[in-house]
Amino acid sequence: MSEFPAELKYTKDHEWAKVEGNKITVGITAFAVEQLGDITLVNFDAKPGDKLAHGKTFGTIESVKTLSDLFAPVAGTVVSVNAELDGKPELVNEDCYGKAWMVVLEVSDPAELGNLLSAAAYADHVKASA
């Protein structure tokens, strides 16, 4: 079973969010990486300045097994995308909670952060879906 850093928040779509003031850094969880297998491509549809609604797709991640959408965990404005993943998608397999962050969002409605799961709640969600 994957480990889920306690300082992060999580979504039921297997993404993590690091909350820093009114900004969040978003990536995919180790559980998602395990399910996907070797990552071959990360594609961002959103660019800095784009406004995303909660649940809107901001890109895709492709692996040897499947193609999956990446979703905004909260509504916000894209501050930056991790361009390093364009040439090195394997970083997601190597360091999903660090170097392989996907996007940084400026949160539109801080109340939405309350909908994110704690590490313990996310671990329960993973166990229930296994």
BELURRA-V598426 format. One record per residue. N is the residue number from 1. RES is the residue in one letter. PSI is psi as a letter, one per 40 degrees, with the letter a starting at -180 (* if undefined). OMEGA is omega in degrees with one decimal (999 if undefined). D_FIRST is the distance of its C-alpha to the first C-alpha in Angstrom with 1 decimal. Layout:
BEGIN
n & res & psi & omega & d_first
N & RES & PSI & OMEGA & D_FIRST
N & RES & PSI & OMEGA & D_FIRST
END
This chain:
BEGIN
n & res & psi & omega & d_first
1 & M & i & -179.7 & 0.0
2 & S & i & 172.1 & 3.8
3 & E & i & -178.4 & 6.6
4 & F & h & -178.5 & 9.6
5 & P & h & -175.2 & 13.0
6 & A & d & -177.3 & 15.1
7 & E & e & -179.7 & 18.2
8 & L & i & 172.0 & 17.2
9 & K & i & -172.4 & 17.8
10 & Y & i & 174.9 & 16.0
11 & T & i & 176.5 & 17.2
12 & K & e & 176.2 & 16.3
13 & D & e & 175.7 & 17.0
14 & H & f & 172.6 & 13.8
15 & E & i & 175.1 & 16.1
16 & W & i & 178.3 & 16.3
17 & A & h & 174.9 & 19.7
18 & K & h & -176.4 & 21.1
19 & V & h & 177.5 & 24.2
20 & E & g & -177.2 & 27.2
21 & G & b & 179.9 & 30.4
22 & N & e & 178.8 & 31.3
23 & K & i & 173.2 & 29.0
24 & I & i & 172.3 & 25.4
25 & T & h & -173.6 & 23.5
26 & V & i & 174.3 & 21.1
27 & G & a & 176.7 & 18.4
28 & I & i & -174.5 & 15.4
29 & T & i & 176.5 & 11.8
30 & A & d & 176.9 & 9.2
31 & F & d & 178.4 & 7.7
32 & A & d & 179.5 & 11.4
33 & V & d & 178.7 & 11.9
34 & E & d & -179.0 & 9.5
35 & Q & d & -177.7 & 11.4
36 & L & d & -174.3 & 14.6
37 & G & a & -176.7 & 14.7
38 & D & h & -179.4 & 17.5
39 & I & h & -178.0 & 19.2
40 & T & e & -177.7 & 23.0
41 & L & h & 170.8 & 24.5
42 & V & h & -176.7 & 24.2
43 & N & h & 178.4 & 27.3
44 & F & h & 175.1 & 28.5
45 & D & d & -178.2 & 31.1
46 & A & i & 177.1 & 31.6
47 & K & i & 180.0 & 33.6
48 & P & h & -178.6 & 34.5
49 & G & d & 179.1 & 36.8
50 & D & i & 175.3 & 35.4
51 & K & h & -179.4 & 34.8
52 & L & h & 172.6 & 31.7
53 & A & i & 175.3 & 31.4
54 & H & h & 179.4 & 28.3
55 & G & e & 179.5 & 26.2
56 & K & i & 178.6 & 28.5
57 & T & h & 176.0 & 27.1
58 & F & e & 179.0 & 27.5
59 & G & a & 178.2 & 26.4
60 & T & i & 175.2 & 24.4
61 & I & h & -176.2 & 21.7
62 & E & i & 177.0 & 22.2
63 & S & a & 177.8 & 20.1
64 & V & e & -177.7 & 21.1
65 & K & d & -168.9 & 19.7
66 & T & i & 173.2 & 20.9
67 & L & h & -178.4 & 22.6
68 & S & i & 175.6 & 21.1
69 & D & i & 173.6 & 22.9
70 & L & h & -174.0 & 22.2
71 & F & i & 174.7 & 23.3
72 & A & h & -178.6 & 25.0
73 & P & d & 176.6 & 23.1
74 & V & i & 174.7 & 26.6
75 & A & i & 178.9 & 30.1
76 & G & i & 178.7 & 31.4
77 & T & h & 179.0 & 33.2
78 & V & h & 176.8 & 31.6
79 & V & d & 178.4 & 32.4
80 & S & i & 173.4 & 30.9
81 & V & i & -177.1 & 28.7
82 & N & g & -177.7 & 26.9
83 & A & d & -180.0 & 29.5
84 & E & d & -179.7 & 27.9
85 & L & e & 179.0 & 25.3
86 & D & d & -179.7 & 28.3
87 & G & e & -177.0 & 28.9
88 & K & g & -179.6 & 25.5
89 & P & d & -179.7 & 22.9
90 & E & e & 175.7 & 20.7
91 & L & d & 179.3 & 20.2
92 & V & d & 177.5 & 17.5
93 & N & d & -174.5 & 15.4
94 & E & d & -171.6 & 16.6
95 & D & g & -172.9 & 16.4
96 & C & d & -179.6 & 15.2
97 & Y & e & -177.6 & 15.7
98 & G & c & -174.8 & 19.0
99 & K & d & -175.4 & 21.5
100 & A & f & 172.3 & 20.1
101 & W & i & -175.3 & 21.0
102 & M & c & -178.0 & 22.8
103 & V & i & 169.4 & 25.6
104 & V & h & 179.4 & 27.1
105 & L & i & 167.8 & 28.8
106 & E & h & -172.3 & 31.5
107 & V & h & 178.9 & 30.7
108 & S & d & -177.0 & 33.6
109 & D & h & -177.7 & 32.9
110 & P & d & 178.9 & 31.0
111 & A & d & 179.4 & 30.7
112 & E & d & 179.7 & 28.1
113 & L & d & 178.7 & 25.7
114 & G & e & 178.9 & 25.5
115 & N & e & -179.8 & 23.9
116 & L & i & -177.0 & 20.7
117 & L & i & 170.9 & 17.7
118 & S & i & 178.5 & 16.6
119 & A & d & -179.3 & 13.1
120 & A & d & 179.3 & 13.0
121 & A & d & 178.3 & 14.5
122 & Y & d & 177.9 & 12.2
123 & A & d & 177.2 & 9.1
124 & D & d & 178.6 & 11.4
125 & H & d & 179.4 & 12.4
126 & V & d & 179.8 & 9.1
127 & K & d & -177.9 & 8.9
128 & A & d & -178.0 & 12.6
129 & S & e & -177.9 & 12.6
130 & A & * & 999 & 10.3
END
